[in-house]
């Protein structure tokens, strides 16, 4: 909120007191501006209006990603909202919101955390803080509620145990091995670039200092330890490469498909990077209340459990996962040294330098 002149201060105080009094009379914590961003309606009112709207249209939230299918099924059963999705990249989602502002079709999207600030800069989002706002870590949300993470991911090692009898559990293990690894296309893929950042964090670097990560992989490349292939399920399934670096939810999902008895997943113990995906609500959404209700449900216990069923670690630590769902994820202790990016503006600038560094110092040593 912008600050006014001294003579405006008294008016501001009166208005603030009025908001507080109205909030106190509202019956629940969910109908305050603090808890719902720009939205002052109660969740009951939002639900009623969402039902009137009748549907929610998403982008980048397909059924087979992070088990969105169960959430969409629940939203249809619980609220009577029909749903459609068009899968697309984070950049494409934001571009769609902007291009269609005069004739909007989409309500809500799911973007990589680095794209949250981009969406705000483009002016295509509207704020909404769910009733679980206070449980979401500061690094995982925009302070005004324009974007917030529903689930998180951490760079992990996926190891073919038929090829590696002692799967690496640390960067040091990886360094001392004699097998090949897949990092992915570091010149283009965000997941692969995050793997470089994860190594940097493990050896004292961060989003401002990527050098320890580049140096680590440069050393492996010189020893012929890096396979220049993409980190896809098909390439992993061929069994030609022993260890792949992936988001933990991808590693766990691939392990389920390829065979639990043949693949091991671990978070490198010296350190890794935590990131995630955030919902953004279209500023021009044709069904704005349905979008807000969807975000509220995603952050609910049931919504968080749905994501965990898809191997995505919930952003809310307080959620009690059923035993069979908890068993799908890695123990919490493995994440002790995993850290989020501290400044995404800095990381955005650093990430732009990685492709050239990778070309000059790593790819030149790979056949």
LUMZA-974314 format. One record per residue: z negated, x negated, y negated of N, C-alpha, C in turn. Coordinates in steps of 0.02 Angstrom, whole numbers, padded with zeros to 5 digits, always signed. Atoms other than C-alpha are relative to their C-alpha. Layout:
N
ZXYZXYZXY ...
This chain:
367
+00000-00043+00059+00000+00000+00000+00000-00044-00062 -00003+00041+00060+00045-00071-00171-00060+00017-00044 +00056-00011+00044-00096-00095-00295+00025+00019-00069 -00020-00023+00066-00086-00005-00462-00039-00035-00055 +00037+00025+00057-00155-00041-00635-00070+00028+00002 +00069-00021-00002-00339-00020-00675-00008+00075-00011 +00008-00071+00014-00317+00154-00746+00022+00044+00058 -00022-00038-00059-00236+00207-00581-00052-00004+00056 +00047+00012-00054-00383+00145-00478-00043+00060+00016 +00043-00059-00011-00492+00298-00504+00037+00054+00039 -00040-00050-00036-00352+00412-00446+00007-00020+00073 -00007+00025-00069-00327+00302-00293-00063+00012+00040 +00064-00010-00036-00512+00313-00249-00009+00073+00018 +00007-00072-00014-00512+00502-00264+00045+00021+00057 -00046-00018-00054-00358+00516-00154-00024-00027+00067 +00026+00030-00062-00435+00398-00026-00057+00042+00028 +00057-00041-00023-00595+00501-00020+00025+00067+00028 -00027-00064-00023-00491+00660-00001+00029-00007+00070 -00029+00012-00066-00397+00586+00147-00054-00007+00052 +00055+00009-00046-00560+00534+00228-00033+00066+00017 +00031-00066-00011-00635+00708+00204+00043+00044+00044 -00045-00041-00041-00481+00792+00275+00001-00024+00072 -00001+00028-00068-00481+00673+00424-00064+00021+00037 +00063-00018-00032-00665+00711+00457-00001+00073+00023 -00002-00071-00018-00626+00896+00463+00054+00016+00052 -00058-00012-00041-00476+00874+00575-00014+00012+00073 +00016-00017-00069-00565+00885+00743+00009-00056+00049 -00010+00056-00046-00496+00729+00828+00019-00061-00039 -00018+00063+00033-00466+00547+00786+00076-00007-00004 -00072+00010-00005-00281+00571+00824+00040+00028-00058 -00040-00031+00053-00233+00668+00668-00007-00036-00066 +00006+00037+00062-00276+00536+00538+00061-00044-00011 -00055+00045+00016-00148+00432+00446-00011-00068+00031 +00014+00066-00029-00237+00278+00512+00022-00004+00071 -00016+00001-00071-00206+00327+00692+00072+00018+00015 -00068-00022-00014-00031+00398+00674+00051-00027-00049 -00048+00027+00047+00051+00290+00542+00013+00049-00055 -00018-00047+00053+00146+00402+00422-00010+00073+00022 +00004-00068-00027+00115+00553+00534-00071+00026-00004 +00067-00027+00008-00034+00664+00488-00013+00059+00046 +00011-00055-00046-00009+00797+00621-00044-00022+00058 +00038+00015-00060-00126+00809+00769+00048-00008+00059 -00042+00007-00059-00060+00765+00940+00019+00068+00029 -00015-00069-00023-00070+00950+00983+00060+00027-00037 -00056-00024+00041+00048+00989+00839+00065-00038+00018 -00058+00040-00019+00164+00845+00886+00029+00025+00066 -00023-00025-00065+00171+00909+01064+00036+00067-00007 -00031-00066+00010+00210+01086+01007+00070-00007-00031 -00065+00009+00033+00351+01027+00893+00049-00036+00047 -00043+00034-00048+00418+00911+01029+00029+00049+00049 -00024-00051-00046+00430+01058+01147+00054+00044-00033 -00052-00037+00037+00528+01151+01013+00065-00039-00002 -00060+00043+00002+00647+01003+00999+00034-00002+00068 -00026-00011-00068+00668+01013+01188+00027-00060+00038 -00027+00058-00036+00734+00839+01228-00017-00064-00036 +00008+00066+00030+00717+00654+01198+00057-00044+00026 -00057+00043-00017+00863+00531+01195-00021-00072-00012 +00020+00071+00005+00825+00348+01230+00060-00046+00007 -00049+00053-00010+00924+00187+01225-00038-00061+00026 +00031+00059-00028+00886+00032+01327-00062+00013+00041 +00058-00018-00041+00761+00123+01438+00023+00034+00065 -00029-00030-00060+00854+00151+01602-00052+00008+00056 +00047-00017-00054+00770+00221+01758-00024-00061+00039 +00017+00055-00045+00773+00056+01854-00032-00059-00036 +00033+00054+00036+00693-00051+01718-00073+00019-00012 +00072-00011+00010+00502-00062+01721-00022+00070+00023 +00017-00066-00028+00499+00102+01820-00001+00055-00053 -00003-00054+00050+00548+00208+01669+00012+00067+00033 -00017-00064-00031+00608+00340+01792-00061+00045+00010 +00060-00040-00009+00430+00396+01829-00026+00029-00065 +00022-00025+00065+00388+00411+01645+00045+00057-00023 -00045-00054+00020+00543+00515+01610-00012+00063+00042 +00015-00058-00043+00502+00626+01759-00064+00034-00022 +00064-00029+00023+00324+00649+01696+00009+00038-00065 -00011-00033+00065+00383+00692+01521+00036+00066+00008 -00035-00063-00013+00500+00823+01590-00048+00051+00031 +00046-00045-00034+00366+00897+01704-00056+00023-00046 +00059-00014+00041+00222+00888+01580+00017+00038-00065 -00016-00028+00065+00311+00936+01419+00064+00041-00002 -00061-00039-00002+00474+01016+01474+00057-00031-00039 -00052+00033+00038+00580+00886+01384+00054-00029+00046 -00054+00031-00037+00750+00842+01454+00012-00070-00028 -00008+00069+00022+00802+00660+01442+00067-00029+00021 -00059+00040-00017+00956+00550+01436-00010-00070-00030 +00005+00069+00024+00972+00361+01415+00068-00033+00003 -00057+00045-00003+01109+00238+01374-00027-00071-00002 +00027+00068-00003+01068+00061+01428+00040-00045-00047 -00032+00047+00045+01104-00072+01298-00050-00054-00020 +00043+00056+00021+01036-00234+01226-00041+00020-00061 +00042-00012+00058+00903-00243+01091+00041+00003-00064 -00042+00002+00060+01031-00291+00959+00045+00061-00005 -00044-00059-00001+01145-00149+01012-00039+00064-00019 +00041-00058+00017+01003-00023+00998-00009+00006-00075 +00011+00000+00072+00965-00072+00819+00064+00016-00037 -00066-00013+00031+01150-00072+00774+00018+00074+00006 -00015-00071-00011+01166+00104+00847-00040+00043-00048 +00042-00038+00047+01020+00171+00745+00030-00003-00070 -00026+00009+00068+01099+00098+00587+00068+00033-00008 -00068-00027+00006+01278+00151+00621+00002+00076+00001 +00000-00073-00008+01232+00330+00665-00048+00037-00046 +00053-00031+00040+01109+00366+00525+00021+00068-00030 -00022-00065+00027+01217+00508+00456+00011+00052+00055 -00007-00046-00057+01246+00583+00630-00036-00030+00060 +00039+00034-00052+01104+00515+00738+00001+00036+00067 +00003-00028-00068+01100+00539+00926-00061-00025+00038 +00055+00030-00038+00958+00425+00985-00067+00009-00036 +00067-00010+00027+00771+00449+00962-00045-00062+00005 +00047+00054-00013+00684+00298+01037+00034-00055+00041 -00028+00056-00037+00725+00125+01103-00055-00048+00021 +00046+00050-00027+00643-00020+01194+00032-00068-00012 -00030+00063+00020+00676-00192+01118-00046-00059+00013 +00041+00060-00004+00618-00370+01145-00041-00008-00063 +00046+00003+00056+00470-00407+01033+00030-00033-00062 -00029+00036+00057+00571-00526+00924+00046+00046-00041 -00045-00045+00035+00686-00381+00878-00038+00054-00039 +00039-00048+00038+00543-00273+00811+00005-00011-00075 -00007+00015+00071+00540-00360+00641+00072+00008-00025 -00070-00009+00020+00731-00357+00639+00014+00074-00015 -00010-00072+00009+00729-00168+00658-00032+00024-00065 +00033-00019+00063+00607-00153+00513+00042-00023-00059 -00042+00026+00054+00715-00264+00403+00063+00041-00011 -00060-00042+00004+00864-00154+00443-00016+00070-00026 +00022-00065+00026+00762-00002+00389+00017+00058+00045 -00021-00053-00047+00799+00098+00547-00058+00029+00041 +00057-00024-00039+00622+00133+00610-00046+00044-00041 +00054-00038+00032+00482+00255+00571-00065-00016+00036 +00063+00020-00031+00298+00216+00601-00033+00057+00038 +00043-00047-00036+00187+00301+00728-00050-00039+00041 +00054+00033-00036+00019+00237+00789-00028+00049+00052 +00026-00044-00053-00035+00309+00956-00076+00003-00003 +00073-00007-00002-00213+00364+00994-00033-00061+00032 +00026+00061-00030-00233+00199+01088+00012-00062-00043 -00019+00053+00047-00188+00095+00935-00048-00059+00001 +00050+00053+00005-00351-00003+00929-00002-00045+00062 +00001+00040-00061-00328-00064+01108+00059-00047+00006 -00059+00043-00003-00161-00146+01074-00014-00064-00039 +00014+00063+00035-00181-00332+01031+00041-00006-00064 -00033+00007+00065-00134-00379+00853+00070-00031+00007 -00065+00033-00007+00009-00490+00914+00053+00046+00029 -00045-00044-00037+00084-00344+01009+00019+00064-00039 -00017-00060+00038+00109-00221+00866+00013-00018-00073 -00009+00003+00072+00173-00203+00689-00059+00034-00033 +00062-00026+00030+00026-00171+00573+00007+00072-00024 -00011-00069+00023+00105-00008+00512+00023+00047+00055 -00020-00042-00055+00160+00054+00683+00074+00010+00008 -00072-00007-00007+00347+00028+00667+00023-00021+00070 -00014+00019-00069+00348-00059+00837-00066-00018+00034 +00058+00021-00039+00221-00088+00974+00019-00008+00072 -00016+00014-00070+00223-00159+01148-00031+00052+00047 +00028-00042-00053+00203-00046+01298-00019-00043+00060 +00013+00044-00057+00205-00189+01423+00017-00072-00020 -00009+00071+00016+00205-00378+01426+00029-00038+00059 -00028+00043-00052+00290-00517+01522-00019-00072-00014 +00019+00070+00005+00245-00698+01556+00048-00042+00043 -00045+00043-00039+00361-00839+01612-00036-00025+00063 +00029+00016-00065+00330-00872+01796+00048-00041+00043 -00041+00034-00049+00395-00972+01945+00010+00046+00060 -00015-00035-00062+00483-00880+02087+00027-00051+00049 -00016+00053-00047+00490-00994+02239+00021+00027+00068 -00023-00016-00068+00589-00977+02401-00041-00043+00048 +00047+00039-00042+00453-01027+02525+00032-00025+00065 -00035+00027-00058+00579-01054+02664+00031-00068-00016 -00030+00063+00022+00648-01198+02561-00053-00047-00029 +00054+00041+00029+00487-01257+02478-00065+00021+00033 +00060-00018-00039+00335-01261+02592-00063+00003-00043 +00058+00001+00044+00214-01296+02449+00022+00023-00070 -00026-00026+00063+00264-01181+02303-00037-00027-00061 +00033+00027+00060+00230-01253+02130-00043+00054-00035 +00045-00044+00038+00083-01177+02036-00013-00027-00069 +00009+00031+00065+00093-01291+01886+00064-00036-00020 -00057+00039+00023+00219-01383+01778-00001-00070+00032 +00006+00066-00032+00152-01544+01853+00027+00003+00071 -00028-00009-00068+00190-01478+02028+00077+00000-00003 -00073-00007+00007+00365-01434+01969+00031-00069-00013 -00025+00066+00019+00390-01607+01893+00002-00048+00060 +00006+00047-00056+00337-01695+02052+00036+00023+00063 -00036-00025-00058+00444-01590+02170+00066-00036+00010 -00066+00030-00012+00611-01638+02246+00053+00053+00011 -00044-00058-00008+00697-01469+02238+00033+00017-00067 -00035-00021+00060+00817-01389+02115-00031+00064-00028 +00026-00059+00033+00767-01257+01988+00054+00034-00041 -00043-00038+00046+00855-01120+01891-00040+00017-00062 +00031-00019+00064+00809-01105+01708+00038+00059-00030 -00043-00053+00029+00955-00991+01663+00042-00028-00057 -00044+00021+00054+01077-00996+01519-00039-00006-00065 +00043+00012+00058+00969-01073+01383+00039+00007-00065 -00040-00006+00062+01114-01066+01259+00006+00072-00023 -00009-00071+00018+01114-00875+01262-00059+00045+00017 +00049-00049-00026+00976-00791+01363-00071-00012-00028 +00067+00004+00028+00808-00752+01282-00051-00021+00052 +00046+00017-00054+00718-00765+01450+00001-00076+00013 -00006+00072-00012+00784-00942+01476-00028-00041-00058 +00028+00035+00058+00739-00995+01299-00076+00004+00000 +00072-00007-00006+00564-00927+01328-00028-00047+00053 +00023+00048-00051+00552-01037+01483-00009-00069-00031 +00007+00064+00036+00581-01188+01369-00063+00002-00043 +00060-00007+00041+00446-01123+01252-00063-00003+00043 +00058+00001-00046+00328-01097+01400-00018-00071+00018 +00013+00070-00016+00347-01280+01448-00027-00037-00060 +00025+00032+00061+00321-01332+01268-00074+00015-00010 +00070-00020+00007+00158-01233+01260-00044-00037+00049 +00039+00034-00052+00099-01312+01422-00015-00073-00017 +00008+00070+00016+00121-01486+01349-00016-00011-00074 +00026+00009+00068+00046-01457+01177+00044+00024-00057 -00044-00026+00053+00192-01379+01083-00013+00073-00014 +00003-00072+00015+00219-01204+01015+00067+00020-00030 -00063-00024+00027+00351-01100+00926+00025-00045-00057 -00020+00046+00053+00353-01230+00786+00024-00067+00028 -00014+00065-00030+00368-01378+00904+00024+00009+00072 -00030-00011-00066+00488-01355+01050+00012-00064+00038 -00016+00065-00029+00507-01541+01084-00030-00013+00070 +00027+00013-00068+00385-01551+01233+00037+00037+00055 -00038-00039-00049+00485-01416+01321+00068-00030+00014 -00065+00032-00007+00654-01496+01289-00007-00065+00039 +00010+00064-00034+00587-01665+01345-00015+00009+00074 +00017-00013-00070+00517-01591+01506+00064+00014+00040 -00061-00018-00036+00684-01515+01557+00052-00056-00002 -00045+00057+00004+00781-01667+01498-00016-00049+00057 +00021+00046-00053+00681-01773+01620+00023+00027+00068 -00021-00030-00064+00716-01650+01763+00076-00004+00008 -00073+00003-00003+00901-01646+01720+00025-00070+00018 -00019+00069-00015+00913-01835+01726-00011-00016+00074 +00014+00010-00071+00842-01827+01902+00041+00046+00045 -00043-00045-00039+00972-01697+01954-00037+00060+00028 +00043-00053-00026+00841-01561+01973+00016+00070-00027 -00015-00065+00030+00920-01421+01869+00068+00025+00023 -00063-00031-00021+01052-01302+01936+00028+00040-00060 -00031-00032+00058+01172-01243+01801+00030+00068+00020 -00021-00068-00017+01178-01060+01857-00047+00049-00033 +00042-00050+00032+01111-00899+01786-00054+00025+00047 +00058-00022-00039+00943-00830+01843+00008+00074+00021 -00013-00068-00023+01015-00675+01927-00024+00010+00072 +00022-00016-00068+00958-00586+02084+00050-00025+00051 -00052+00021-00047+01125-00625+02167-00002-00075+00012 +00003+00072-00008+01111-00812+02134-00062-00022+00038 +00062+00017-00035+00931-00816+02195+00007+00017+00074 -00006-00025-00069+00976-00717+02351+00043-00047+00043 -00042+00047-00038+01105-00848+02401-00041-00053+00035 +00045+00049-00032+00959-00963+02442+00020-00071-00012 -00023+00068+00014+01042-01114+02365-00047-00038-00047 +00045+00030+00049+00909-01144+02232-00072+00021+00016 +00068-00012-00026+00725-01159+02273-00047+00036-00047 +00048-00028+00048+00632-01112+02113+00037+00027-00061 -00031-00031+00058+00682-00994+01972-00053+00019-00051 +00046-00018+00054+00599-00965+01803+00020+00068-00028 -00013-00069+00019+00585-00781+01759-00062+00031-00032 +00057-00042+00019+00476-00653+01672-00036+00021+00065 +00037-00017-00060+00338-00610+01795+00021+00067+00030 -00021-00065-00028+00397-00429+01810+00067-00005+00036 -00062+00012-00036+00569-00492+01860-00014-00037+00066 +00018+00037-00061+00495-00617+01984-00029+00046+00053 +00034-00045-00048+00385-00484+02064+00048+00053+00027 -00049-00049-00022+00526-00358+02070+00050-00030+00048 -00047+00034-00044+00646-00483+02147-00033-00016+00067 +00036+00015-00062+00515-00535+02274-00004+00061+00045 +00003-00062-00039+00497-00354+02327+00067+00014+00034 -00067-00014-00027+00685-00338+02352+00021-00052+00052 -00023+00054-00044+00710-00506+02436-00045-00014+00060 +00046+00010-00056+00557-00507+02548-00062-00038-00021 +00063+00031+00022+00375-00541+02507-00019-00061+00041 +00020+00055-00044+00356-00657+02654+00041-00063-00013 -00043+00058+00013+00493-00772+02588-00005-00027-00071 +00002+00022+00070+00453-00784+02402-00071+00002-00027 +00066+00004+00033+00299-00837+02303+00010+00002-00075 -00003-00005+00073+00264-00798+02120-00065-00030-00029 +00059+00029+00032+00147-00898+02009+00011-00010-00075 -00002+00017+00071+00105-00922+01825-00024-00072-00006 +00020+00070+00004+00101-01109+01786-00067-00008-00035 +00071-00001+00021-00082-01153+01763-00013-00037-00067 +00013+00034+00064-00065-01274+01614+00013+00044-00060 -00018-00044+00056+00011-01137+01508+00067+00032+00009 -00064-00035+00000+00152-01013+01484+00002+00042-00063 -00006-00042+00059+00214-00891+01354-00001+00074+00020 +00003-00072-00010+00175-00705+01345+00043+00033-00053 -00040-00038+00047+00299-00588+01265+00003+00072+00027 -00004-00069-00025+00354-00409+01296+00053+00041-00035 -00049-00046+00027+00455-00258+01248-00035+00056-00038 +00032-00048+00046+00418-00137+01107+00043+00062-00010 -00036-00061+00017+00463+00043+01075+00012+00002-00076 -00015-00014+00070+00550+00081+00910+00025+00072-00004 -00020-00070+00010+00570+00259+00847+00051+00002-00057 -00054-00004+00048+00732+00294+00755-00022+00038-00063 +00016-00032+00064+00703+00332+00571+00038+00066-00008 -00043-00059+00008+00843+00461+00585+00000+00044+00063 +00002-00034-00066+00791+00530+00757+00010+00075-00006 -00009-00073-00001+00856+00706+00792-00059+00036+00032 +00059-00029-00032+00699+00735+00897-00060-00045-00013 +00052+00049+00018+00565+00636+00804-00067+00012+00034 +00065-00014-00032+00415+00725+00878+00002-00014+00075 -00007+00017-00071+00481+00706+01054-00004-00076+00009 +00004+00073-00003+00499+00519+01018-00072-00023-00007 +00070+00018+00009+00320+00508+00956-00042+00018+00061 +00036-00021-00060+00256+00605+01105+00015-00047+00058 -00019+00049-00052+00351+00486+01219-00038-00064-00008 +00039+00062+00011+00270+00334+01138-00073+00011+00019 +00070-00015-00017+00100+00417+01154-00010+00000+00076 +00007-00003-00073+00130+00448+01339+00007-00069+00032 -00009+00068-00026+00191+00270+01370-00065-00039-00004 +00063+00037+00010+00025+00205+01303-00060+00034+00034 +00054-00034-00036-00078+00332+01402-00013-00035+00066 +00016+00031-00065-00162+00282+01565+00057+00011+00050 -00054-00016-00047-00027+00372+01665+00063-00039-00015 -00060+00036+00019+00113+00291+01567-00005-00074+00015 +00012+00071-00014+00037+00118+01584+00003-00014+00075 -00002+00008-00072+00016+00143+01771+00073+00004+00025 -00071-00004-00018+00199+00195+01783+00035-00067-00009 -00031+00065+00014+00251+00030+01703-00023-00052+00050 +00026+00048-00049+00138-00068+01820+00032+00010+00068 -00036-00012-00063+00224+00016+01967+00067-00036+00000 -00063+00037+00007+00380-00069+01900-00012-00074-00013 +00018+00070+00004+00289-00238+01899-00010-00025-00072 +00011+00020+00070+00266-00238+01709-00075+00007-00015 +00072+00000+00013+00089-00285+01656-00014+00043-00062 +00016-00044+00056+00015-00148+01545-00027-00039-00060 +00026+00032+00060-00025-00194+01365-00073+00018-00011 +00070-00022+00007-00190-00099+01376-00041-00027+00059 +00041+00030-00053-00318-00202+01474-00049+00049+00030 +00052-00046-00023-00435-00054+01490+00024+00047+00055 -00027-00047-00049-00320+00043+01606-00020-00021+00071 +00019+00013-00069-00389+00054+01783+00059+00017+00045 -00057-00011-00043-00243+00031+01900-00023+00020+00070 +00015-00015-00071-00247+00113+02073+00009-00064+00041 -00001+00062-00040-00275-00019+02207+00070-00019+00023 -00067+00016-00025-00098-00005+02276+00046-00024-00056 -00041+00022+00057-00024-00027+02102-00023-00069-00023 +00027+00066+00019-00140-00172+02056+00025-00055+00047 -00023+00048-00050-00083-00257+02216+00071-00024-00013 -00068+00020+00017+00094-00263+02146+00002-00058-00050 +00003+00049+00054+00037-00378+02004-00039-00062+00021 +00038+00061-00012-00033-00554+01998-00072+00009-00026 +00069-00003+00025-00221-00578+01976-00004-00021-00073 +00007+00012+00072-00276-00579+01794-00016-00073-00015 +00020+00069+00011-00349-00754+01814+00059-00048-00008 -00058+00044+00005-00175-00828+01831+00027-00006-00071 -00027-00003+00069-00142-00785+01648-00046-00033-00050 +00052+00029+00044-00290-00884+01578+00029-00043-00056 -00029+00046+00050-00179-01010+01486+00067+00023-00027 -00063-00027+00027-00033-00896+01443-00014+00025-00071 +00011-00016+00070-00014-00873+01255+00060+00038-00030 -00055-00032+00035+00088-00757+01144+00027-00045-00055 -00028+00035+00057+00203-00821+01009-00041+00018-00062 +00042-00013+00058+00101-00841+00850+00039+00026-00060 -00039-00019+00059+00240-00819+00723+00073+00008+00021 -00069-00013-00024+00404-00736+00772+00053-00020-00051 -00048+00024+00050+00487-00783+00608+00015-00074+00014 -00009+00071-00016+00458-00966+00652+00038-00007+00065 -00035+00004-00064+00513-00937+00832+00074+00017-00008 -00070-00019+00011+00673-00853+00772+00040-00060-00026 -00034+00059+00027+00716-01010+00673+00005-00055+00053 +00000+00051-00053+00667-01126+00817+00051+00016+00054 -00044-00021-00054+00765-01025+00945+00073-00016-00017 -00069+00014+00021+00924-01053+00843+00019-00073+00011 -00014+00072-00010+00906-01241+00868+00005-00018+00074 +00004+00017-00072+00881-01232+01057+00068-00009+00033 -00064+00009-00035+01063-01207+01114+00030-00070-00009 -00030+00067+00012+01122-01369+01030-00043-00054+00033 +00044+00049-00031+00968-01466+01089+00011-00001+00076 -00010-00006-00072+00997-01403+01266+00067-00032+00021 -00066+00029-00014+01181-01451+01260-00003-00076-00002 -00002+00072+00013+01148-01625+01192-00047-00040+00046 +00050+00039-00035+00995-01672+01294-00011+00020+00073 +00011-00023-00069+00995-01570+01455+00066+00010+00037 -00063-00015-00035+01168-01504+01499+00043-00062+00013 -00041+00061-00009+01246-01676+01478-00018-00037+00064 +00022+00033-00061+01147-01732+01631+00010+00043+00062 -00009-00046-00056+01194-01583+01740+00073+00001+00022 -00068-00001-00026+01347-01590+01852+00027+00071+00005 
